[in-house]
Amino acid sequence: MIFWLVGFAVLALVKVWQTVTVDELFRKNSQLKAELKQVEDKNAVLKAEIERLKREERIVEIANRELGLVHAPKIGLTIPSDE
């Protein structure tokens, strides 16, 4: 009789432990999903910022204003033939 009671108690403890562990894992999973969403949103913002910053017009404007650089005039080049 005592064997059955101990066996039942062990099974009950294992079931409770299993349920608690599964609940903790579900909570952690939800938390990680929320963190992933935040990181993905931040990544999208950063990608948009990169696209804005790498625009050629912006780079040319900064080169002109801050560095005094200007586009070199185009010159025509003729290559003499060896004939």
VOPAGU-2260 file (C-alpha; in pm, 1 decimal, decimal comma):
REM VOPAGU-2260
SITE   aa  ch    i         X         Y         Z
SITE  MET   A    0       0,0       0,0       0,0
SITE  ILE   A    1     275,0     246,9      90,0
SITE  PHE   A    2     448,0     164,4    -239,3
SITE  TRP   A    3     140,1     282,8    -430,6
SITE  LEU   A    4     119,1     604,1    -231,9
SITE  VAL   A    5     487,8     682,9    -290,6
SITE  GLY   A    6     449,4     598,3    -659,7
SITE  PHE   A    7     143,1     820,2    -688,7
SITE  ALA   A    8     319,7    1104,9    -506,3
SITE  VAL   A    9     621,2    1079,1    -737,4
SITE  LEU   A   10     398,3    1080,3   -1044,9
SITE  ALA   A   11     206,3    1380,3    -911,6
SITE  LEU   A   12     530,8    1569,0    -845,6
SITE  VAL   A   13     660,8    1487,5   -1194,0
SITE  LYS   A   14     334,9    1609,3   -1349,1
SITE  VAL   A   15     344,5    1935,0   -1149,7
SITE  TRP   A   16     712,3    1987,9   -1239,0
SITE  GLN   A   17     636,7    1919,1   -1605,9
SITE  THR   A   18     345,0    2163,8   -1609,4
SITE  VAL   A   19     548,1    2436,6   -1439,5
SITE  THR   A   20     837,0    2383,5   -1679,9
SITE  VAL   A   21     611,5    2398,9   -1985,8
SITE  ASP   A   22     447,0    2716,2   -1855,1
SITE  GLU   A   23     789,8    2876,1   -1801,1
SITE  LEU   A   24     895,0    2779,4   -2153,1
SITE  PHE   A   25     578,1    2928,2   -2301,9
SITE  ARG   A   26     638,3    3251,5   -2110,2
SITE  LYS   A   27    1000,8    3264,4   -2223,2
SITE  ASN   A   28     893,2    3193,5   -2581,6
SITE  SER   A   29     645,6    3482,8   -2571,9
SITE  GLN   A   30     910,7    3712,0   -2427,2
SITE  LEU   A   31    1162,1    3613,4   -2695,9
SITE  LYS   A   32     902,9    3667,3   -2970,1
SITE  ALA   A   33     839,5    4018,2   -2838,4
SITE  GLU   A   34    1213,7    4088,7   -2827,0
SITE  LEU   A   35    1254,3    3954,7   -3180,6
SITE  LYS   A   36     976,3    4186,4   -3301,9
SITE  GLN   A   37    1151,6    4484,0   -3141,2
SITE  VAL   A   38    1483,5    4390,1   -3299,9
SITE  GLU   A   39    1320,1    4342,9   -3640,9
SITE  ASP   A   40    1149,7    4682,3   -3611,5
SITE  LYS   A   41    1477,0    4848,1   -3511,7
SITE  ASN   A   42    1651,6    4671,6   -3800,9
SITE  ALA   A   43    1395,0    4808,8   -4046,8
SITE  VAL   A   44    1448,7    5160,9   -3910,5
SITE  LEU   A   45    1825,9    5123,0   -3940,9
SITE  LYS   A   46    1798,6    4993,7   -4298,0
SITE  ALA   A   47    1586,4    5294,3   -4391,8
SITE  GLU   A   48    1844,3    5522,2   -4228,5
SITE  ILE   A   49    2125,6    5355,2   -4425,1
SITE  GLU   A   50    1935,1    5407,9   -4749,6
SITE  ARG   A   51    1883,1    5773,8   -4663,3
SITE  LEU   A   52    2246,8    5827,7   -4569,2
SITE  LYS   A   53    2395,0    5661,2   -4876,2
SITE  ARG   A   54    2200,8    5868,2   -5128,7
SITE  GLU   A   55    2441,1    6013,0   -5385,7
SITE  GLU   A   56    2282,7    6359,4   -5368,2
SITE  ARG   A   57    2347,7    6375,2   -4994,2
SITE  ILE   A   58    2708,2    6262,3   -5029,0
SITE  VAL   A   59    2775,6    6514,8   -5308,1
SITE  GLU   A   60    2617,6    6794,1   -5102,9
SITE  ILE   A   61    2834,3    6711,7   -4799,5
SITE  ALA   A   62    3145,0    6684,9   -5018,5
SITE  ASN   A   63    3069,9    7030,5   -5161,0
SITE  ARG   A   64    2976,6    7200,6   -4835,5
SITE  GLU   A   65    3218,6    7048,0   -4586,7
SITE  LEU   A   66    3514,7    6949,7   -4801,5
SITE  GLY   A   67    3491,6    7205,6   -5079,9
SITE  LEU   A   68    3494,7    6932,2   -5341,7
SITE  VAL   A   69    3339,3    6991,5   -5680,2
SITE  HIS   A   70    3279,4    6774,7   -5981,4
SITE  ALA   A   71    3570,3    6790,4   -6223,2
SITE  PRO   A   72    3473,2    6915,0   -6563,9
SITE  LYS   A   73    3452,8    6652,3   -6829,8
SITE  ILE   A   74    3714,0    6677,8   -7097,3
SITE  GLY   A   75    3720,4    6520,0   -7438,3
SITE  LEU   A   76    4005,2    6284,1   -7503,6
SITE  THR   A   77    4118,9    6166,9   -7839,2
SITE  ILE   A   78    4353,4    5879,5   -7877,1
SITE  PRO   A   79    4569,3    5898,3   -8185,1
SITE  SER   A   80    4566,9    5589,9   -8399,3
SITE  ASP   A   81    4891,2    5422,5   -8501,5
SITE  GLU   A   82    4808,0    5425,2   -8872,8
